[in-house]
Amino acid sequence: MRKDVAHDGMAMTYDQIAARLGISRQGVKKIERRALRKLRNSATVQFVRAETARRNHEEAVVDSAVNLRFAKSQRSE
């Protein structure tokens, strides 16, 4: 039995949500799966993933440059 949080902050089970909406428990799960799929594939999520990848790449490049400078400075000492 999974609990989800409703808009009012109260935890609700699938059965409680189904009763409130007048649909089956399976119907609630189906709607949830569809909504989560849409969120995963949304343009905003894709943008955030791309931006995160870009920033991680930039950080890796900076780290490599810092390590290279450090290695060069160690050789010259």
Secondary structure, DSSP 4 states (H G I P E B T S, - for coil): --EEE-TTS-EEEHHHHHHHHTS-HHHHHHHHHHHHHHHHTSHHHHHHHHHHHHHHHHHHHHHHHHHHHHHHHHHH-
